Amino acid sequence: MTAELLGQAEWIRVEATLGLSSSSQSDRGQFFTPDLAAKLIADLPATPSGAVIRVLDPGAGSGMLTAALVERAVREHWSSQIDVEAIEIDATLIPALRRTAEAAEAFARQNQVDVRVHVREADLIQLWSGIDAELTNDFDLVIMNPPYRKLAASSWQRMALGVLGWESPNLYAAFVALGVECLRDGGQLVAITPRSFANGPYFGQFRKKLLDEMAFDRLHTFESRSTVFSDTGVLQENIVFSATKNGKRNHVLITSSQGHRDHQVARTVDYAELVFPTDPEQFIRITTDGHDDDAVQFVSGMPSLLSTLGLSVSTGRVVDFRCRANLVPKPSDDSVPLVYPGNLRQGTIEWPKAIGKDQGFQLREESDHKALMPSGTYVVVKRFSSKEERRRIVAAVWNPEKNGNSAVAFENHLNVFHHDGHGLDPELAWGLCLWLNTSVIDRCFRTFSGHTQVNATDLRSMRYPDEVMLRALARGADHLPDQDDLDLLLEQIMWESVVA
Ligand SMILES: C[S@@+](CC[C@H](N)C(=O)[O-])C[C@H]1O[C@@H](n2cnc3c(N)ncnc32)[C@H](O)[C@@H]1O
């Protein structure tokens, strides 16, 4: 019976999607939620209480999330009156939204549930921040699949949010911020968003404010890079979360499934495992099974920070399109090696190499020296892995002896570990490289990062073995072993350090 409303809403969604122009789809982030994903989202928050439940559906599109929520209210026989405010900027979508709203109201009426949906054609951010601001902050529930679009620092949307103390580099973050602002204390926000706000500096301020104001109750992750919006061509890692404004931070229920149609695995973790209380970056760590827990515990139990090892990590200094005049295809007398991610292979750096990229950096002016690192041993980690790659963290060592002991230029798609701007001791460097290539590091990294990008901040935020252990690791292998052998080597070194 309840499938009836979702079925109708799904037809309207598909029709509305077909009517979109590709420019408005990308400008306005119009990727509508399929029925089963909408049901998963609407089922996430706790049942709201009160005689009247005020719901906000910002960026309502064709109304899929409202339909899924009403379907839940009917299925669970909610006795409250449900008042939904559905806001959509695109006039061409309003007829579809109205049809879904009417279907939802009629369906609820037939089942003796009191639902009123108020459709509003408006820009959410203007509605909040305009002279005659019309949005209130007494909503019980905000349910959203916000649009995704980068916001320039100078954009009016970003400034409007900045006034409220929210730094929102993306429209999705701005929507979440306004969702939080519209809630009463104890109200809930449920959203499907990219996972990118969970770590990294880009969303740092946004994340801290969100974690300050909201307590996460439930999180759902999809293991396969998203099948959720597969019929709309969106491929990014999404999470669904529900959180309570100024709620209690005791436990969080984490569920995961392959895609939105698949079986869910559930586990409860302490809040302090989701966000380490001592973590200055406030990364949101999503451990989906005991193996993830073990990896996080193992890595966070390590004795060193990069700084205590005397090391730093920064991004490669050469942004190639900004210094084309300095790039030469092949090594020459007046150039130094230029290293790209494509030069990395099995823990070492093959240079020069035919990778379709210039292999030399020519010194033309005095100031060009700034782009170089002095001759030395460096550990580098790719900043981006391809979606197909098995590992997110791929590390290798630059060996100066194999390359004429010259200074070296690292391209900007690499993170470079150094010792105060200089090279590392070669044994320490090799140990660090092996450590970074272990499975436990990759697994730990994936608990706080949903994207293929590895930021220097991510590498700085992790803990490391001490120098003795890193050197022992280095002495255990003179080349990068197969993954299983490397993991066994690490186990052995750890065991030896315990019994020593
Ligand atoms: C990702 S879609 C989701 C639609 C719907 N909630 C769903 O789940 O199917 C985001 C919607 O937000 C709308 N939108 C984009 N910018 C907006 C704004 N500033 N104010 C209101 N709606 C906006 C888009 O037109 C689009 O319909």
The ligand as an SDF file (V2000), in Angstrom:
LIG
                    3D

 27 29  0  0  0  0  0  0  0  0999 V2000
   20.1450   17.6870   -5.5040 C   0  0  0  0  0  0  0  0  0  0  0  0
   18.6050   18.3360   -5.9930 S   0  0  0  0  0  0  0  0  0  0  0  0
   17.5520   17.4800   -4.8840 C   0  0  0  0  0  0  0  0  0  0  0  0
   16.1010   17.6080   -5.1500 C   0  0  0  0  0  0  0  0  0  0  0  0
   15.2170   16.8530   -4.1770 C   0  0  0  0  0  0  0  0  0  0  0  0
   15.3710   17.3080   -2.8230 N   0  0  0  0  0  0  0  0  0  0  0  0
   15.4980   15.3810   -4.2340 C   0  0  0  0  0  0  0  0  0  0  0  0
   16.0110   14.8530   -3.2660 O   0  0  0  0  0  0  0  0  0  0  0  0
   15.1890   14.7580   -5.2530 O   0  0  0  0  0  0  0  0  0  0  0  0
   18.7140   19.9800   -5.3800 C   0  0  0  0  0  0  0  0  0  0  0  0
   17.5380   20.8920   -5.7050 C   0  0  0  0  0  0  0  0  0  0  0  0
   17.8030   22.1760   -5.1390 O   0  0  0  0  0  0  0  0  0  0  0  0
   17.3470   23.1870   -6.0420 C   0  0  0  0  0  0  0  0  0  0  0  0
   18.0830   24.4220   -5.7360 N   0  0  0  0  0  0  0  0  0  0  0  0
   19.3280   24.7770   -6.1560 C   0  0  0  0  0  0  0  0  0  0  0  0
   19.6650   25.9710   -5.6470 N   0  0  0  0  0  0  0  0  0  0  0  0
   18.6210   26.3730   -4.8710 C   0  0  0  0  0  0  0  0  0  0  0  0
   18.3770   27.5270   -4.0800 C   0  0  0  0  0  0  0  0  0  0  0  0
   19.2950   28.4750   -3.9710 N   0  0  0  0  0  0  0  0  0  0  0  0
   17.2110   27.6090   -3.4200 N   0  0  0  0  0  0  0  0  0  0  0  0
   16.2760   26.6300   -3.5180 C   0  0  0  0  0  0  0  0  0  0  0  0
   16.4510   25.5280   -4.2640 N   0  0  0  0  0  0  0  0  0  0  0  0
   17.6050   25.3880   -4.9260 C   0  0  0  0  0  0  0  0  0  0  0  0
   17.6450   22.6180   -7.4080 C   0  0  0  0  0  0  0  0  0  0  0  0
   16.8790   23.2330   -8.4180 O   0  0  0  0  0  0  0  0  0  0  0  0
   17.3070   21.1250   -7.1700 C   0  0  0  0  0  0  0  0  0  0  0  0
   15.9680   20.8800   -7.4880 O   0  0  0  0  0  0  0  0  0  0  0  0
  1  2  1  0
  2  3  1  0
  2 10  1  0
  3  4  1  0
  4  5  1  0
  5  6  1  0
  5  7  1  0
  7  8  2  0
  7  9  1  0
 10 11  1  0
 11 12  1  0
 11 26  1  0
 12 13  1  0
 13 14  1  0
 13 24  1  0
 14 15  1  0
 14 23  1  0
 15 16  2  0
 16 17  1  0
 17 18  1  0
 17 23  2  0
 18 19  1  0
 18 20  2  0
 20 21  1  0
 21 22  2  0
 22 23  1  0
 24 25  1  0
 24 26  1  0
 26 27  1  0
M  CHG  2   2   1   9  -1
M  END
$$$$
